[in-house]
């Protein structure tokens, strides 16, 4: 490729298999930004599936769990592997910055029973009955987005489609002012990106913009708590028995979780589906020939893309795992992105196969008590957008390589240049 990505990936593979095992460190955002992380995880799965990185300059020491079944074992053992101290590998710089301010917890970074109480409060918004009510709204908005796209002219799919659909859906879930919906996407990017990447230019700006987000959601809380209960997330938190008296910082933590969780998975999988179908044109043709494969394609995309690369836990006690002794307090990273490519469990995992048997057998939503609460909503949005795409367009063509997110957590796309050559004759 003219952008040199083939050379970068070749060099990454040579380096991953030449390095001493003890020096391997998968927590390198440059590898993810260049789509060059795959050989390192291949090496870890083969030679060191429970791997200790003792001297990570950016993230400090941590364990890497890279095989599918090992990840599932850690994810379902919340008594030994706790999320109470955070769910991501946080850079030492970010941790120092966070330590300057009071901590904000959310239910994903809690253990039972508080986790269960708070999760139960917001679960009804993504229950089957409410998803059924939301489906025609999402479909109408997806149609409006697609009908406004330029034909025969290159544009950024991430901006005009992926961000817009997720912003619309998030605004609906929060009953957030619809005209300001793109602020939700912006705040998600502010919270998940380090300064110098995404919209964050400095720690000061990151703090200021995050404070604006929480100020807006404080206004929503004050409005909803003094009104009759409604069927949106803020009203549920304001009136829920387990959440109505929560500390303000805890509320902010849950707002941040819901904004990021409602944005990144869906947004990056919508973009990832276009990228994958262009990378595997025979699969795209198979989908056009048989649109009934859309639900299977959606699940395969969520596996193949893996929109969140890892989740982190902390060991609550000394514990032997995979022949290694994990010490109390050690950080443990479950690399979902690696487990989803484990050929001991998933046949031919590097290929994108939209009619794969058991397509929902992936790690992208996690397992156990912290399994993604909004997984069915994410699948619904992806299903609807592709049903509406196939009604309108013979093909969405990628016309350049994507710009990927510079992150070891969010595995996504900052931009994806595409062109839609023409509409369907009946569209």
Number of C-alpha atoms within 10 A of each C-alpha: 7 6 9 9 14 14 13 14 18 13 12 20 18 12 14 24 15 11 11 9 16 12 13 22 21 20 23 15 18 15 19 22 19 19 18 21 23 19 18 22 26 22 18 23 23 12 11 19 20 23 22 23 18 15 13 18 9 14 19 14 16 23 21 25 30 29 28 25 15 16 24 18 14 23 24 16 13 21 13 17 24 24 24 19 15 18 21 19 22 17 16 14 13 14 12 11 13 15 10 8 9 8 11 17 20 22 22 24 22 20 18 14 8 16 17 16 15 22 19 14 19 22 13 17 20 19 14 12 10 13 17 12 10 19 15 12 15 21 19 12 17 24 19 12 16 17 15 10 16 13 14 12 10 18 19 17 24 23 16 14 20 24 23 20 30 27 25 22 24 24 21 18 19 21 17 21 11 15 9 11 21 18 15 23 21 19 22 23 21 23 20 19 19 20 17 11 15 16 19 21 14 13 16 12 14 20 17 11 18 19 14 12 20 19 13 12 18 17 10 18 20 13 14 19 16 11 12 9 15 13 14 18 22 27 24 23 24 25 20 18 13 16 19 16 12 15 12 12 15 16 25 23 19 22 22 23 19 21 22 21 19 24 23 25 26 25 26 25 28 29 25 25 21 21 22 21 24 17 14 14 11 12 18 21 13 15 20 17 10 10 14 11 15 21 21 19 27 24 24 26 27 28 25 23 25 28 25 24 23 28 19 26 27 24 20 19 14 13 15 10 13 13 8 11 11 22 14 14 15 18 28 27 26 29 27 27 27 25 31 25 27 22 15 13 15 18 12 13 16 13 13 19 22 21 17 16 12 11 19 18 14 23 26 26 20 21 17 14 17 20 15 16 23 20 17 14 21 25 17 20 23 25 21 19 23 21 18 16 19 18 17 18 19 16 20 19 16 22 14 13 14 22 15 18 23 23 21 22 24 23 25 28 23 16 18 22 18 22 20 19 15 14 17 12 9 7 9
